[in-house]
Amino acid sequence: MGIADRETFFTIRTGQQGFTDQLMQFNAFYKLGLSLGYRYVFTPFFSRRSLPRAGEEQDQSAALHDERRVSDTPSKKQSDIYDFLGFNQLFQSERFQLPGSGYPQVEVELSDRILAEHGASSLEALKAYVAARVRSGTEAVDTGDERVLVILRLERKPPPQGKGKRKFFSLIHEGVPAFPDGLDLRKQYFCTRRSEEIPRAFESGKLKILLHMRQGDTSVVETPWGTLIPVDSRRPDFMTEQDGYAVVKAAFSNNAVDSLFTPADYFHFAQRLLSNIDTSNLSMLSFSDGFQRAFDVIEHQVDRLNLSSGKLQSLRDARPGYDAKQFSLFGDIANNTCVIGETQAKLHQLIHAALTADLVIVAAQQRMLLKLIASYGGGPAPIVIVLYRNQVPDNSDVIRHHRQRFLYINVDNPDLTKAVELINPLLSRQVPVEDGNDGLRDA
């Protein structure tokens, strides 16, 4: 039997990244496999990194939310993030299962480095490289079977420092902007919500704004004696005491770190943006993982700091009330609910808020919601503002035409003209949304 006569299946395997990193891989590899004429079969995904911190479900000391609007009760049915998203349920049908077993397998690792070495700088060249790898791999394990299973995955070798973005994904998104078979992950998500609802945190009939502030292991902790401790291991000043925010903001090592965004940075931007719109008709949620992971890093790396026993104890004593202090500013924003901490329920609420919001505000130091919206977003909605400093981020590996899809605003010198132009029309008219979101939408 000739190799060309075989029926070729493909599946996608990921490492232990966060779930939106895994979704990013699915988004690109699914398009690539189908564009090659292969048939997709499902291998379940699992993300340990998306599980709550140990003990966080029971520790509510960091929660600042209004109990009337945000539930902190974990989901009873959907303990796995992919169950909550409806992802696992979607791929349980026979259409996505491998008929039989024991087929020869060919694994194809992909990365910017591998493709550069083979001169694959276009989608057609990328497809030709994969097809050639499949042919040679099939010849090496030829058992006469009528079918072959191709495994697509990222190269196991870690990328160089600061080179974690997968630029070859841009080639795929440019050439295959949507899932070729019409796969609709968003529709599946809302179908799943009909079988197990999640409390609505936004107020019905109002403009829904989500502000997401990553802190955790990318943040800087202020000590009781006034110094600052950067806990992001990518930074050149990692776990060294610094005298002021100006020093820390200037000491970024690459664009992935993109300096620093503090709760105050987000607050002052939100305050400035909201001063340009009618806040009486909006409902806002401000989510953050908070600083508890930052304190975990300090505990694990404390020998680097050479602190006296008195200072170390003072820092530990500051931990329980640290989140409340850092995010207290957000109590001054009208119609806003602040949700701080990492629990399963809060992660579910964040996802649901992102998929039902009219406006999402994030910063360049994290891409979690950008990756989620790329796979589960609803066309042009929601409006997405990405705050940055230093330089405009490149998210072409996440979504096609990222500069048109996301609105980039310099947090230190914000030009709000375009944002206000997009937001104000949403305040004056209500457009029903078929997926069950009763939010406002630009028609």
N, C-alpha and C positions, 0 to 999 in steps of 0.2 A: 504493500500500500504506500502510495506517495504521501509525503508529509503534507502537501497542500490539500489532500483529501480528508485529513483529520478534522473532526469537530473540536474547536478550541474553546475551552472555558477559561475564565480567569477569576481570581479572588484577590483580596487585598489584606495584607497583614501589617500591623503597626507595632511599634515598640510601646513602652510604657510612658507615653506622654499624657498631657492633659486631654480631656475628651474633645475640646475644640481643635487641638492640634491633630487629633486622629480624624475628626470630621474634615479638616482641611485636606488631609491625605486622601480620604474617601472621595471628596469632591473632585479632585484632580485625576486620581487613578481610575475612577469609575468612567469619567469622560474619555480618558485615554483608551481604556480597554474596549469600550463600545465602539470608539472610532476606528479601532483595528479590526472590528467585525467579530470580536470574541463575545461569549455569553457569560454574564456575571453569575457567580455562585457565592453565597454568603458564608463568611467566616465571622463569628461573633467578635465584637470589640469589647474590651474591658479596660478601664482606666483607674488604676490605684491612686493616681495623683488627684483625681476628682473626688476622692473620699474625704470626709471631714477630718480635721485634726483629731488626734486621740483625745477623748474626753470633751470635745467641743459641744457635742449634742447635749450634754448635761450642764455645761458651763454657760450660763446666760448672763454673766456679769458684764459682758461687752455689749449686750443688746440694748439699743437705744430706741427700738421701734415702738410704735403705738399698737398695742395688742388688739385694738379694734379693727385694724386694717391689714395687719400682716400676721399670718399664723406661723407659729414656730413648732408646730406638730409635724413630725416626719411623715412622709407618705407611707401608708401601710402596705400598699400593693407593689409599688415600684421602687425597690431599694437600689436597683442599678440605674445609673444615669441614662443608659440607652433604653431601658424600659420606660422611664419617664418621658423621654423624647418620642417614643413610639417607633424608634429605629429597629429594635429587635423584632417587634410585632410585624412590621412591614415586610421584613425579609424571611418570614416563616413560610410563605406560600411556596408551592411546588416549583413555581417559576424560577426561584432563586436557589434551588437545591441541586446538588450534583447527582445526576442519575447513576446509581451504582457506586462502585468504589474501586480502588486499586489502579487508577490510571497513572501513567507516567507524569511526573511533575517537573516543571522547569521554573526555577526561581530567577527573577530578574530584579536586581537591585539598581536603583536609580538615584542620581544626585547631580548637582551642578558640576562637580569635579569629574565624575565618570563621563558625562555627556560632553564636557569640554575636551576631554582627552580623545573622544571619538569625533569631534568636530560637528556635533549635533546642535545646531543653532537655530533650527526651525522646527515646527510641529511635524512636518513631513520627515525631516531627518530623525527626529525622536522616534516616530513610529517605525521608520526603517530600522533603526537600531534595535528596538524591542523585537520586531519581527525576525531580525537576523539572530538575535540571542535565542529566541524560541526555536528557530530552525536548528541551530547548532546544538542546543540543549536536548531537543527531541531526538536528533540523530544519535547523541551519546547514550540515551536511555531507551532506544527504540526496542519495544517489546511486541510490536505488531498491533497494538491497541488502536481502536478507531478514534479515540479521544485523547486529549492531553489537557492537563490543568496547568495554567500559568499563574504563578504567584508574583504579584507586583508589590514591591515594598521599597522604602527608602534605604539607602546604603547604611549598613550597620555601623560603619566607622563614623565617629562623631565629626561634625563639620568643624572647620577651624574657628577660633574665637571670633565672634562677631559676624560669622558667615552662616548663621542658622537658617536664614530665609532660603526658600527653594525657588530660585528664579526660573527654573524650567517649568514650574507650575504656570508661570505667566504665558508660556508658549501654548500650553493646553487651553487655558481660559480664553486666550485671544482667538484660537482656532475653533474651540468648542465652547461657546459661551454658556450653553444650557445643557442639561442632561439630555442626550439624544433620544432616549426612550420616553421622555416626558415625566420621569420620576418626580414626585412632588412630596418632599419631606415635610414641608410646612402643612400641607393638607393632612398628612398622616398625624402630625403632632396634634392638631385640633380635633381630629377623630379620636385620638387617645384621651384628650381632655373631656370628651363627652362621656366616657366610661368612668373616669375618675377626675372630677373637677378639682381645681385648685382655687383657694380664696382669691378674690379679686382685690388687689391692693390699690389700684387706681380707682378714682371716683368716676362713675359713669357720666357720660355726656360732657366731659371736660377734656381739654388738651392734655395728653399724657406725656410727661417728661421723665426720662430715666437718666440719672447721673451715676456712672460707675467709676469708683476710685480705687484703683489697685494700690495697695500698700504692702503688707506682708513682707516677704523676703526681698522686695525691691526698694524698701523704704529707708528712711533715716530716723533713728530714735534720738530724741532729745533727753539728755541726762538731767537729773535733779540739780546738778551743779552747773548746767548751762552749756555743756559741750554737745556735739552731735556725733553719732556713731552710724556710718553707712553700713548696711547689712547685705547689700547686693554683691555677690561674689564676683560679678563681672567687672566691678569698678576697681580702679587702681588704688583707691583709698579704702578698700574693704576692711572693716573692723579696725579702723584707726580713728582716734578722737580728732574732731575738727572743731574750729572755733566759731564758725558761722555758716549760714546757708549760702552766702555768696561764694564761699570757698568750695563748698560741696557741689553747687550747681555748675561751677566752672570745671570741675574735675571729672568729666565724663570720658569714657574710654572708647566708645564707638556709638554709632547711631542707634544700635539696639537698646542701649541703656538710656540714651536720650536725656541725659542729665537727671533731673529730679522733679517730681510733682508731689507737693504736699497737700494735705487737706485744705490748707489756706489758699493754695493756688486754685483748686477747684471751686472753693467757696467764692472767691473774689470774681472769678469768671462768671459763675452762675448769677451772682448778684448783679454784675454789669449787664449780662444778657437779659435778665428778667426786668431790669429797669427800662427796657425798650419795648416791652409788651404788656398787655393787660393780664395781670396775674390773678384776677378774680375768677377767671374761667380756665384754670389749669389745675392739674393734679400731678404732684411731683414725688418721685422716689429717689433717694440717694443711698446707693449700696456701696459698701466697702468690706473687704475681708478684714480690715483693721490691722493692728500691729502685733497680734499675738504670735504669728510666725516669726516676726522680726525678733521678738524676745527669745523665741526658741533658738534662733541662729546665735544670738548673743550668749545664751547658756552653753551651746555646743562649742563656741569659739572663744570663750571668755579668756582663755590663756593669752590670746593675742593682745588683750587690752592692758594687762598689767595693772589692774585696779587694786586699790587697798581693800581690805575686808569691809571697811566701813562704807566705801563708795559702792561696792558690789551689793551689799545688803540694801543700801538706799535705792539702787536701781531696781532691785527685785521688789522692794516695797512699793515702787511706783507703778508696777505692772498692772495690778487689778483695775486701777482707775484711769489708766493711760488713754484708752480709746474714748471714754466719755469726755475727757479733757480735750483731746485733739479734734473731736468732731462736734464740740459744743457750739461752734459757730453756726452750724446748720439749723439750730433751733430758731434762728432769726429769719429763716426763709419761710414765707407764708405758703400754706397748702403743701408743705413738704414733710415727708416721713423719712427718717434716717434709719437704715437697717445695717448694723455692723456685726461682723463675726462670720464664722464659717460653720454652718450646719447643713445637713441635707435639705431641710425645709427652706433655708434661705437661698441655697443654690437653685432649688426649684422655682422659688419666687423670682429670683433674678432672671432666669431663663424666660419665664412666662412674661415678666415685665418687658424684656427686650423684644419679645415677639408680639406684644400688643401695644407697644409704645408708639407715639407719633414722632417723638424726638428722642434720640439717644446721644448722650455726651460721654466720651471716653478720652483718654490721653494716649500718646504714642508709646508710653512705657508698657502697655499691654494691648494685646490684640484679641483677647478672648471673645468679646462680643462681635468684633468685626468678622471673625471666622464663623461664628454662629449665624450671623445675619447673611453671610455669603451663601450658606447652605439652606437656611430656613427662612430667609427674609421674604418679604412680599413685594417683589419688583422694586419700585422706587421708594417704597415705605419700609422702615421709618426713615426720616431725615437723620443722618448720622454726622455729628460734629466730632472731629478728632483734633484734640489740642496737642500742640507740639512746641518745642523750642529747639534752637540750633538749625534744623533743616526739615523740610517737608518730608514725611515718611513715604516710602515706596511700598504700597500694599498690592501691587499688581500680581503677586503670587497668591493672594487671597481671593481677588475678584477682578473681573475684566473692567477696564476703564475706571479704576479706583478713584481717579481725580474727579470724575463726574459723579460717581456714586457717593463718595464721602466728601464732606466739607472740612477742609483743613484750616485751622485758625491758630495763629501764633499766640500762645497764652500770655506772653509778655507785652505784646503790642496788638491786641485783638481788633480786627476789622469785622464788625458785626453786620455790615450792610446786607450781605447776601443771606445770612442767617435770619435776620428780621424779615426780609422779603419773603422767605419761605415759610416762616412761622405764622406771621400775622393773618394770612388768608385762612389758616386752619382754625383760628379762633372765632371766625365769623360764620362758618358753615359746617354742618354735620353731614357726613357721607357714610351710609351704612356699609359694613364690611361683611362679606359672606362667611368668613371663617369663624364668626362668633365674637370677634372683637368689636365692642361697641364704641371704639374710639373714633376720633376725628381723622379724616384722611383728605388729602388733596386729590381731587378727582382726576 
